[in-house]
Amino acid sequence: MDQRTDLRNVAIIAHVDHGKTTLVDQLLRQSGVFRSNEKVEERVMDSNDLERERGITILSKNTAVRYKDTKINIVDTPGHADFGGEVERILMMVDGVLLLVDAFEGCMPQTRFVLKKALGLGKKPIVVVNKIDRPGARPMEVVDEVLDLFIELGANEDQLDFPVIYASGRDGYATDDLDVPGKDMRPLFEAILKNIPAPSGDLHGPTQVLFSNIDYDDYVGRIGVGRVERGEVHDGESVVLCRRDGTTQNVRVTKLYQFEGLKRVEVEEAHLGDLVAVSGITDLNIGETICSPDCIEPLPFVKIDEPTVSMMFMVNNSPFAGREGKYVTSRNLRDRLMKEIETNVALRVEETNSPDTFKVSGRGELHLSILIEEMRRQGYEFQVSSPTVIYKTIDGKKCEPIELLMIEVPDNYVGAVMEKLGSRKAEIVNMGTRDTGMSHLEFKIPARGLMGYRQEFLTDTNGNGIMNNVFDSYEPYKGEIQTRNQGSLVAHEAGTTTGYGLWYAQDRGRLFIGPSVEVYEGMIVGVSPKSDDIVVNVCKKKHVTNTRSSGADESLKLTPASIMSLEQCLEFIEDDELVEVTPKSIRMRKKILSKELRMKKASHTKS
């Protein structure tokens, strides 16, 4: 068994917003990747526009730094469970993980989720307690929480003996002793060299490379990102591609790259343990292996968790269809979704009886809403239905996905939260209080019970609460759950909204649109406090007469409209409603636009 002592491969895993990307920034800065006078953006690894806007990592990224004589390949992973497909396969490329935990928040649902995956694959962890400069930080308690979590997740003795580094990613220092203040990131680099195993295997054996990621370049096409598991691979080498269905194909490595800093550098060869990018293999997929023609041994690929939520993606057929989008046909929609599943392994796309409708399943609402947002920015125009959970039959029983929900709220809001969650079939599993006057609550709740709850939660806690959830398991069906008890305000006719029409309509409920907005019959323009839908005429004009009325001088005061984001729209809509998504607008509408036809259908279903 050979060892590469000059190389380490490590992934950074953590809950969303615990500071992974900021920490990588510091490691890059302090290892001399950037020039001293170079302007560097914050969170340099988050290269996607959506990632920058939302402050979350969606796609995993590779980078490499040098410390002393050792090259350290670092992979930044998403912290959100909805992108767990990314985390799972990235862990295949590394030998150890940095588990980042916030010194104030401690272990959160996604911490549990990503750690479970890493421990299951036998990876060696280093615990980094980040944000120790934060007010209210409690690093020693957090280390105890992490240890409890390791024991709970069944870590082996080697994994339980984890080193702890205390750091501030923002200020760029780390220390292995809280009493000794840190000056730079050296203690973390030293811990990586000391504790993360060097890649080991057969250094001179036949070539074997497992691909865990796919990148795309407009000039060279598909680029496979993977790890050399055995031997070495050369630029221009002829190899055999082993597909996941068991077939093989002779291919050639056209270009070979390695990672240096944030750049891909062309190299002649790569050896055991190196993370490489390979171009020239046209229809390469994630989870496939390239081998030497003399020794064809495909490697097993990690099993990706199944999707739990599905939605219908449809061609837009509203009265405003085709006005704003560049790609509007069913063929455009199909091609884009099929392209997405090549790189997004946790996504499933199924064709339905209708050529204009596709069933898209993912790991959660966020996973699907990110895809919708990306498509709309690329010029696609389409409609989506409300998210529905995917049921399974286990031992002859109908089972549904259950989420583990963690909530942090000020003590005086606990009652309101518990009452709401109780009606959504949530079961409390843990409860505790923090010194800061916050309560920590843990629930198990059906995934359908969470849909549409986020908005209510923010209202009930005056925006002071934090909620996080992660998929737990499938359990027997919990019975009916009443989610939305409010009806919609529906536009009566097509036209442009007027201040006069909106003034009359605002007495009926909360509006989502302001004046001078084009609407069509059947479009949702607001929410009613009553359970039934109300049809309102928001395009009503004031008739001009030659007599002056007594209230003529009264000015019309409009309540500001509540502008809904994409996620809020997806949470809001019922089964008989759709969200119309275009590059410029997000509208909600009834599936059946005509009031008469909706009433006919309702009377048929009752009878």
Secondary structure, 3 states (H helix, E strand, C coil): CEECCCEEEEEEEECCCCCHHHHHHHHHHHCCCCCCCCCCCCCCCCCCHHHHHHCCCCCCEEEEEEECCEEEEEEECCCCHHHHHHHHHHHHHCCEEEEEEECCCECCHHHHHHHHHHHHCCCEEEEEEECCCCCCCCHHHHHHHHHHHHHHCCCCHHHHCCCEEEEECCCCEEECCCCCCCCCCHHHHHHHHHHCCCCEECCCCCCEEEEEEEEEECCCEEEEEEEEEECEEECCCEEEEECCCCCEEEEECCEEEEEEECEEEECCEEECCCEEEEECCCCCCCCCEEEECCECCCCCCCCCCCCCEEEEEEECCCCCCCCCCCECCHHHHHHHHHHHHHHCCCCEEEECCCCCEEEEEECCHHHHHHHHHHHHHCCECEEEECCEECCEEECCEEEEEEEEEEEEEEHHHHHHHHHHHHHCCCEEEEEEECCCCEEEEEEEEEHHHHCCHHHHHHHHCCCCCEEEEEEEEEEECCCCCCCCCCEEEEECCCEECCHHHHHHHHHHCEECCCCCCEECCCEEEEEECCCCCEEECCCCCCCCCCCCCCCCCCCCCCCCCCCCCHHHHHHHCCCCEEEEECCCCEEEEECCCCHHHHHHHHHHHHC
